[in-house]
Amino acid sequence: RLSASQGRVPDLIVKSTPWTQPAEGQDEWWQPEVESGLTEDRWIKAVEVRPSEKGRRIVHHGNSALAEFAVGKEGEIYPEGTGKLMKAGEKVRFDIHYHSVGEEITDQLEVGVWFYPKTYMPKYQVKSMALGVFQAMDTFDLPPNKVTVHHGYATLTEPTKVLSYQPHMHMRGKAMSLE
């Protein structure tokens, strides 16, 4: 758990608006936007997104503008000299994928943020980018009993170091690569 590795509670916790997923029904995507409460610009050292304990049963994945929760992901700890800027008054947008499990459950995603000291200025800024996923979805079709391949491309406009790669294919995917 990220909070344990940081050795202290988060400096800021932002919670999504609660969502109640019915016991049975279609998958739902809940996209609330909430105030962060941040009163000054700060550089983020680490961030963790997680559902409520009971909500883990219904959250397939949960994204915020800062990071993502998915099974097996513990959060982001940025390497020394890097950070993500969070601006004063910035709102946090969530994009949460819920599914029914036979019981009505209410969830509220939390984002825990650990900041660098106020005077710290990282040399490199962390930016998030969905590399090629939207282009691949333009041609995505999954007919029964067929194998399909999908490609997506992204142009990097400045020298870049990739800090993480997070394939996400549900149960149908066999392999994913980044070149």
C-alpha positions in Angstrom: 0.0 0.0 0.0 1.4 3.4 -1.0 0.4 5.1 2.2 2.5 2.7 4.2 5.5 3.2 1.9 5.3 7.0 2.3 5.5 6.6 6.1 2.8 9.2 6.7 -0.8 10.0 6.0 -1.5 12.0 2.8 -1.2 15.7 2.8 -4.5 16.0 1.0 -7.4 13.6 0.5 -10.0 14.3 -2.1 -13.2 12.2 -2.3 -15.5 11.7 -5.2 -19.2 12.2 -4.9 -20.7 8.9 -3.6 -22.2 6.5 -6.1 -24.7 3.6 -5.4 -24.5 0.7 -7.8 -27.6 -1.5 -7.9 -27.4 -5.2 -7.1 -28.1 -6.0 -10.8 -27.8 -3.9 -13.9 -25.6 -2.6 -16.6 -22.0 -1.3 -16.0 -22.0 2.4 -15.1 -19.4 5.1 -15.5 -19.6 7.8 -12.8 -17.8 11.1 -13.7 -18.1 13.6 -10.8 -15.9 16.6 -10.5 -15.1 17.9 -7.0 -13.2 20.8 -5.5 -9.7 19.9 -4.3 -9.6 22.5 -1.6 -5.9 23.3 -2.5 -5.2 27.0 -1.8 -1.7 27.2 -3.4 0.2 25.5 -6.2 2.0 22.4 -5.0 4.3 19.8 -6.5 3.1 16.2 -6.0 5.6 13.5 -4.9 3.2 10.6 -4.7 -0.5 9.9 -5.3 -2.9 7.0 -4.6 -6.5 6.4 -5.7 -8.6 3.8 -4.0 -12.2 2.8 -3.5 -13.9 2.3 -0.2 -13.3 -1.1 1.4 -16.8 -2.4 0.4 -16.6 -0.5 -3.0 -13.6 -2.6 -4.1 -16.1 -5.3 -5.1 -17.8 -3.0 -7.6 -15.0 -0.8 -8.9 -13.5 -2.2 -12.1 -11.2 0.8 -12.4 -11.3 4.4 -11.2 -9.4 7.3 -12.7 -8.8 10.8 -11.5 -7.0 13.5 -13.2 -4.1 12.6 -10.9 -3.8 8.8 -11.1 -5.7 5.6 -11.5 -7.0 2.7 -9.3 -7.0 -0.7 -10.9 -6.6 -4.1 -9.3 -3.0 -4.6 -8.5 -2.0 -0.9 -8.8 -0.8 0.7 -5.6 -0.3 4.3 -6.7 2.4 6.5 -8.1 5.7 7.5 -6.4 7.6 9.8 -8.7 11.4 9.5 -8.9 13.5 12.1 -7.2 13.7 15.3 -9.2 10.3 14.7 -10.8 6.8 15.8 -9.7 3.3 16.7 -11.0 2.1 20.2 -10.5 -1.3 20.6 -8.8 -2.7 24.1 -9.1 -4.5 26.1 -6.4 -8.3 25.7 -6.8 -7.9 22.8 -9.2 -10.9 20.5 -9.4 -10.4 16.8 -9.5 -12.3 14.9 -12.2 -13.1 11.2 -11.7 -14.0 8.6 -14.2 -15.1 5.5 -12.4 -16.3 2.2 -14.0 -18.7 0.3 -11.7 -20.3 -3.1 -12.2 -23.0 -4.9 -10.2 -22.2 -7.9 -7.9 -25.6 -9.0 -6.7 -25.7 -6.5 -3.8 -26.4 -2.8 -3.7 -23.2 -1.0 -2.7 -22.3 2.6 -2.3 -18.8 3.7 -3.0 -16.7 6.9 -2.8 -13.3 6.9 -4.4 -10.5 8.7 -2.5 -7.3 10.3 -3.9 -4.5 10.6 -1.4 -1.8 13.2 -2.3 1.7 13.6 -0.8 3.4 16.9 -1.6 7.1 17.9 -1.7 8.0 20.6 0.7 6.6 24.0 -0.3 10.0 25.3 -1.5 10.9 22.2 -3.6 10.9 22.7 -7.4 11.5 19.4 -9.3 13.7 19.5 -12.4 11.2 17.5 -14.5 7.4 17.7 -14.6 5.3 14.5 -14.7 2.5 14.5 -17.3 0.0 11.8 -18.0 -0.9 10.6 -21.5 -3.1 7.9 -22.9 -0.6 6.7 -25.6 -2.6 5.7 -28.6 -5.7 4.3 -26.8 -8.2 6.5 -28.5 -6.9 5.8 -32.0 -7.0 2.1 -31.3 -10.6 2.4 -30.1 -11.6 4.0 -33.4 -11.1 0.7 -35.1 -11.9 -1.6 -32.2 -14.3 -4.4 -33.1 -14.3 -7.8 -31.4 -16.3 -10.3 -33.3 -16.9 -13.7 -31.7 -14.3 -16.4 -32.2 -11.8 -14.1 -34.0 -8.4 -12.7 -33.2 -8.0 -9.0 -33.8 -5.1 -6.6 -33.6 -5.3 -2.9 -32.9 -2.7 -0.2 -33.2 -2.5 3.3 -31.7 0.2 5.9 -32.1 1.2 9.1 -30.3 3.8 11.7 -31.1 5.9 12.9 -28.2 6.7 16.6 -28.8 9.6 16.9 -26.4 12.2 14.6 -24.9 10.4 12.2 -22.7 11.0 9.5 -20.1 8.2 6.9 -19.7 7.7 6.3 -16.0 4.9 3.7 -16.2 3.0 1.7 -18.7 -0.4 0.3 -17.7 -2.0 -2.1 -20.1 -5.7 -2.6 -19.6 -7.6 -5.1 -21.7 -10.2 -6.7 -19.4 -10.6 -10.5 -20.0 -10.2 -10.6 -23.7 -6.7 -9.3 -24.2 -3.7 -11.6 -24.9 -0.8 -9.1 -25.2 0.0 -5.5 -25.3 3.3 -3.8 -26.2 4.8 -0.3 -26.2 7.5 0.5 -28.6 
